[in-house]
């Protein structure tokens, strides 16, 4: 198993996970198992996207 170095930016992480799922893995569980990372950790980081995205939009309002 390879250690997965997750991006810290939630939007980059989302893109990274989507690419891995599209090109290499049939499910998030398979990606997490192969990379030896916690599915909960990824889900927690992705949950920040709505907040981060809205904060970016609010900068311009």
Residue pairs with C-beta under 8 A, 6 or more apart in sequence:
1 33
1 34
1 35
1 36
2 34
2 35
2 36
3 35
3 36
4 35
4 36
4 37
6 13
6 16
6 37
6 41
6 42
6 45
7 13
7 16
8 45
9 52
10 45
10 46
10 48
10 49
10 52
11 49
11 52
11 53
13 42
13 45
13 46
14 46
14 49
17 28
17 31
17 42
17 46
20 31
21 27
21 28
21 31
24 31
25 31
25 34
28 39
28 42
29 39
32 38
32 39
32 42
